[in-house]
Amino acid sequence: MHAIMPVDCRFIEQQIAVVLTDIGADCIKIGMLHAAAAIETVARVLSKLAPRVPVVVDPVMVAQSGDRLLAAPAVAALRDTLLPQAALVTPNLPEAEVLLGQRIEGREAMVEAARALRCPAVLLKGGHQPGGAEVVDVLATAAGVEYLIYPRIATRATHGTGCTLASAIATGLAQGLDLAAAVRRARAYLQRALESAFPLGHGDGPVNHLHTVARFKGS
């Protein structure tokens, strides 16, 4: 990440209104919102829609470099106004640590942290857990806790993993899958996107979003 360019809150609200009054939405996925005012604007608009439209929130707060992307007031606004409206929240470990103000180490701590976020459902992603041949994610819902375990992939093509996963989950929910099924399918999609990614540039390259698209013969 090199820079952030804030978008005027009035324009954000207008964008949402234009899309929802024209195309509509079967599910809404939210990524990075730069400031408390933007978060509060989106939360206010969504409060008029819930619970008819499920909302997936990817609380983007910490860059891959480890840099904090949100100031304290924005973190508080996210935690207090937006997360309670979400059908699912998908933090990684550094983001969950910021939200809870505590370190999270090990599977049991991940389960406790997911529950402590007090959202209807939380997918706590364990990719930042150091070491190990496996990546363990924790899905905590009212029905219980499920571990999603995948082999750790040695790749630098990891840019956009969180956004990709949250968007894929939202797609499944929009198609009528239940939450657990949408999460499992999305996580399998992301795994293959990581496995088949082709490194680009000198930094963290993108995952391969197109691995599900068949190539035509002769192409």
C-alpha positions as CSV (number, residue, x, y, z in Angstrom):
1,M,0.0,0.0,0.0
2,H,1.3,3.5,-0.9
3,A,-1.6,5.9,-0.2
4,I,-5.2,6.3,0.7
5,M,-7.6,8.8,-1.0
6,P,-10.7,9.5,1.1
7,V,-14.1,9.6,-0.6
8,D,-16.6,12.2,0.4
9,C,-19.3,10.7,2.6
10,R,-22.1,12.3,0.6
11,F,-20.8,10.6,-2.5
12,I,-20.5,7.2,-0.7
13,E,-24.2,7.5,0.3
14,Q,-25.2,8.5,-3.2
15,Q,-23.3,5.6,-4.7
16,I,-25.1,3.1,-2.4
17,A,-28.5,4.7,-3.2
18,V,-28.0,4.6,-6.9
19,V,-27.0,0.9,-6.9
20,L,-29.7,-0.3,-4.5
21,T,-32.6,1.6,-6.2
22,D,-31.6,0.4,-9.6
23,I,-30.0,-3.1,-9.5
24,G,-30.7,-4.0,-5.8
25,A,-28.7,-6.4,-3.8
26,D,-29.0,-10.0,-2.6
27,C,-26.0,-9.6,-0.3
28,I,-23.7,-6.7,0.6
29,K,-19.9,-7.1,1.1
30,I,-18.0,-4.2,2.8
31,G,-14.3,-3.8,2.7
32,M,-12.1,-0.9,3.8
33,L,-13.7,2.3,5.0
34,H,-11.2,5.0,5.7
35,A,-12.6,7.0,8.5
36,A,-15.3,7.1,11.3
37,A,-17.5,9.4,9.3
38,A,-17.5,7.0,6.3
39,I,-18.2,4.0,8.5
40,E,-21.1,5.7,10.3
41,T,-22.5,6.8,6.9
42,V,-22.6,3.2,5.6
43,A,-23.9,1.9,8.9
44,R,-26.8,4.4,8.8
45,V,-27.7,3.3,5.3
46,L,-27.5,-0.4,6.0
47,S,-29.7,0.0,9.1
48,K,-32.6,0.7,6.8
49,L,-32.0,-2.5,4.9
50,A,-31.4,-5.1,7.7
51,P,-32.3,-7.8,8.1
52,R,-33.5,-8.3,4.5
53,V,-30.1,-8.1,2.9
54,P,-27.2,-10.1,4.6
55,V,-24.0,-8.1,5.1
56,V,-20.5,-9.5,5.1
57,V,-17.9,-7.2,6.7
58,D,-14.2,-7.6,6.0
59,P,-12.8,-5.2,8.6
60,V,-9.7,-4.1,6.7
61,M,-7.6,-2.3,9.3
62,V,-4.1,-3.7,9.0
63,A,-2.0,-3.7,5.8
64,Q,0.1,-6.8,4.9
65,S,3.1,-4.7,5.9
66,G,1.7,-4.5,9.4
67,D,0.8,-0.8,9.1
68,R,-2.4,0.4,10.8
69,L,-4.9,1.7,8.2
70,L,-7.5,3.1,10.6
71,A,-7.2,5.6,13.5
72,A,-8.7,4.7,16.9
73,P,-12.0,6.6,16.3
74,A,-12.6,4.7,13.0
75,V,-11.9,1.4,14.8
76,A,-14.4,2.3,17.5
77,A,-17.0,3.3,14.8
78,L,-16.5,0.0,13.0
79,R,-16.8,-2.1,16.2
80,D,-19.8,-0.2,17.6
81,T,-21.9,0.7,14.5
82,L,-21.1,-1.6,11.6
83,L,-20.1,-5.0,13.0
84,P,-23.4,-5.5,14.9
85,Q,-25.3,-5.3,11.6
86,A,-23.2,-7.9,9.9
87,A,-24.4,-11.4,9.1
88,L,-20.7,-12.4,9.1
89,V,-17.4,-10.6,10.0
90,T,-14.1,-11.9,8.5
91,P,-11.2,-10.5,10.4
92,N,-7.7,-11.9,10.2
93,L,-5.7,-12.2,13.4
94,P,-4.1,-8.7,13.5
95,E,-7.5,-7.2,12.8
96,A,-9.2,-9.2,15.6
97,E,-6.4,-8.2,17.9
98,V,-7.0,-4.5,17.2
99,L,-10.8,-4.9,17.7
100,L,-10.3,-6.7,21.0
101,G,-7.2,-5.0,22.2
102,Q,-5.5,-8.3,23.0
103,R,-3.1,-10.9,21.6
104,I,-4.5,-14.1,20.1
105,E,-2.3,-17.1,20.0
106,G,-3.5,-20.7,19.3
107,R,-6.8,-22.3,18.4
108,E,-8.5,-22.0,21.7
109,A,-7.6,-18.3,21.9
110,M,-9.0,-17.9,18.3
111,V,-12.3,-19.5,19.4
112,E,-12.5,-17.2,22.4
113,A,-11.7,-14.2,20.3
114,A,-14.3,-15.0,17.7
115,R,-17.0,-15.3,20.4
116,A,-15.7,-12.1,22.1
117,L,-16.4,-10.1,19.0
118,R,-20.1,-10.6,19.8
119,C,-21.3,-10.7,16.2
120,P,-23.9,-13.2,14.8
121,A,-21.1,-15.1,13.0
122,V,-17.3,-14.6,12.8
123,L,-14.8,-16.2,10.5
124,L,-11.5,-15.6,12.2
125,K,-8.7,-16.2,9.6
126,G,-5.5,-17.9,10.9
127,G,-3.1,-17.3,8.1
128,H,-1.0,-14.9,10.3
129,Q,-0.5,-17.6,12.9
130,P,3.2,-18.3,12.8
131,G,4.7,-21.6,11.6
132,G,3.0,-24.8,10.8
133,A,2.2,-26.7,7.6
134,E,-1.5,-25.8,7.9
135,V,-3.7,-22.7,8.1
136,V,-6.6,-23.0,10.5
137,D,-9.6,-20.7,10.2
138,V,-12.3,-20.6,12.9
139,L,-16.0,-20.2,12.0
140,A,-18.0,-19.3,15.1
141,T,-21.8,-19.1,14.8
142,A,-24.8,-19.6,17.0
143,A,-24.7,-23.3,15.9
144,G,-21.2,-23.8,17.2
145,V,-17.6,-23.7,16.1
146,E,-16.1,-25.2,12.9
147,Y,-12.4,-25.4,12.0
148,L,-11.5,-25.0,8.3
149,I,-8.0,-26.5,7.8
150,Y,-6.0,-26.1,4.6
151,P,-2.3,-26.7,3.7
152,R,-0.2,-23.6,4.0
153,I,1.0,-22.5,0.5
154,A,4.5,-21.1,0.0
155,T,3.7,-18.1,-2.2
156,R,4.1,-14.4,-2.3
157,A,0.9,-14.0,-4.5
158,T,-1.3,-13.3,-1.5
159,H,-2.5,-9.8,-2.3
160,G,-6.3,-9.5,-1.9
161,T,-6.8,-12.8,-0.1
162,G,-9.1,-11.3,2.5
163,C,-11.2,-9.3,0.0
164,T,-11.4,-12.3,-2.3
165,L,-12.6,-14.6,0.5
166,A,-15.3,-12.2,1.8
167,S,-16.5,-11.5,-1.7
168,A,-16.7,-15.2,-2.5
169,I,-18.7,-15.8,0.7
170,A,-21.1,-12.9,-0.2
171,T,-21.6,-14.5,-3.6
172,G,-22.6,-17.8,-2.0
173,L,-25.1,-16.1,0.3
174,A,-26.5,-14.2,-2.6
175,Q,-27.0,-17.5,-4.4
176,G,-29.0,-18.9,-1.5
177,L,-26.3,-21.0,0.3
178,D,-26.5,-21.2,4.0
179,L,-23.7,-19.4,5.9
180,A,-21.5,-22.5,6.6
181,A,-21.8,-23.8,3.1
182,A,-20.9,-20.4,1.6
183,V,-17.9,-20.1,3.8
184,R,-16.6,-23.6,2.9
185,R,-17.1,-23.1,-0.8
186,A,-15.4,-19.7,-0.7
187,R,-12.5,-21.0,1.3
188,A,-11.9,-23.8,-1.2
189,Y,-12.1,-21.3,-4.0
190,L,-9.5,-19.1,-2.3
191,Q,-7.2,-22.1,-1.7
192,R,-7.2,-22.9,-5.4
193,A,-6.7,-19.2,-6.3
194,L,-3.6,-19.2,-4.1
195,E,-2.3,-22.5,-5.5
196,S,-2.6,-21.4,-9.1
197,A,-1.5,-17.8,-8.7
198,F,1.2,-16.4,-11.0
199,P,3.6,-14.0,-9.2
200,L,3.5,-10.5,-10.8
201,G,5.8,-7.6,-10.0
202,H,8.3,-7.4,-7.1
203,G,5.9,-7.3,-4.2
204,D,2.9,-9.3,-3.1
205,G,1.2,-10.4,-6.3
206,P,-2.6,-11.1,-6.7
207,V,-4.3,-14.4,-6.3
208,N,-5.7,-16.1,-9.4
209,H,-9.4,-15.1,-9.5
210,L,-9.9,-16.7,-12.9
211,H,-9.0,-20.3,-12.0
212,T,-12.7,-21.3,-12.4
213,V,-12.8,-19.9,-16.0
214,A,-12.1,-22.6,-18.6
215,R,-9.9,-21.7,-21.5
216,F,-11.2,-22.2,-25.0
217,K,-9.2,-24.6,-27.2
218,G,-6.6,-22.8,-29.2
219,S,-6.5,-19.8,-26.8
